[in-house]
Amino acid sequence: VIAPVDDAFADVPKDDLDALAKDSDQLTKVLTYHVIPGQLSPDEIAGEHETVEGSKVKISGEGEDMKFDDAGLVCGGVKTANATVYMVDAVMMPKD
């Protein structure tokens, strides 16, 4: 799971957030773009991965310098019961 931190939402224009709130299909598309199937450790996450939404996200760099598309890593590799979470500094938008 690629999870934008709270501050990341401040960079999304209010009109865009309002539009997503009214369009459940587009909101689902954005949310599922932040999910890669499986549990990938920090050693496995670099590269291109298909998201649940269907587009590919590019993950580059390593350690604290990791990028998810253009979003920078804030904290990563957090294991939960059913996911490995990577917190990023931006809300990512799927490519059309």
VEXLO-171000 format. One record per residue (C-alpha): x, y, z; residue in one letter. Coordinates in steps of 0.05 Angstrom, whole numbers, padded with zeros to 5 digits, always signed. Layout:
N
XYZa
...
//
This chain:
96
+00000+00000+00000v
+00026+00069-00019i
-00004+00117+00031a
+00000+00192+00022p
+00012+00228+00088v
-00039+00279+00111d
+00002+00338+00086d
+00002+00309+00015a
-00072+00325+00008f
-00058+00399+00018a
-00022+00399-00049d
-00083+00373-00086v
-00125+00431-00112p
-00191+00436-00073k
-00231+00432-00138d
-00198+00366-00154d
-00212+00338-00085l
-00284+00361-00090d
-00291+00328-00159a
-00264+00262-00132l
-00312+00264-00074a
-00370+00268-00123k
-00344+00216-00173d
-00339+00148-00139s
-00310+00114-00202d
-00253+00164-00207q
-00241+00162-00131l
-00237+00086-00135t
-00187+00092-00192k
-00142+00139-00152v
-00147+00097-00089l
-00132+00031-00124t
-00073+00063-00160y
-00041+00067-00091h
-00045-00009-00081v
+00004-00060-00109i
-00018-00133-00099p
+00025-00173-00051g
+00073-00153+00004q
+00137-00125-00025l
+00195-00111+00022s
+00240-00051+00012p
+00289-00097-00023d
+00235-00120-00073e
+00196-00055-00085i
+00242-00020-00136a
+00220-00025-00209g
+00153-00021-00244e
+00093-00054-00213h
+00021-00061-00237e
-00028-00031-00188t
-00097-00057-00170v
-00123+00000-00215e
-00086-00031-00274g
-00034+00022-00289s
+00039+00014-00272k
+00074+00054-00218v
+00149+00066-00224k
+00189+00059-00160i
+00261+00082-00162s
+00318+00096-00115g
+00332+00062-00050e
+00330+00074+00024g
+00305+00143+00043e
+00314+00168-00029d
+00260+00123-00057m
+00208+00153-00106k
+00139+00126-00124f
+00127+00160-00191d
+00143+00231-00169d
+00123+00221-00096a
+00179+00218-00046g
+00183+00166+00009l
+00168+00191+00079v
+00170+00124+00115c
+00169+00055+00085g
+00169-00019+00094g
+00119-00017+00152v
+00092-00088+00159k
+00019-00098+00178t
-00022-00162+00181a
-00041-00159+00107n
+00003-00105+00075a
+00070-00071+00073t
+00059+00004+00076v
+00100+00059+00043y
+00081+00130+00064m
+00094+00183+00011v
+00093+00259+00007d
+00044+00265-00052a
-00022+00238-00077v
-00007+00199-00140m
-00054+00202-00199m
-00061+00143-00248p
-00040+00153-00319k
-00098+00152-00368d
//
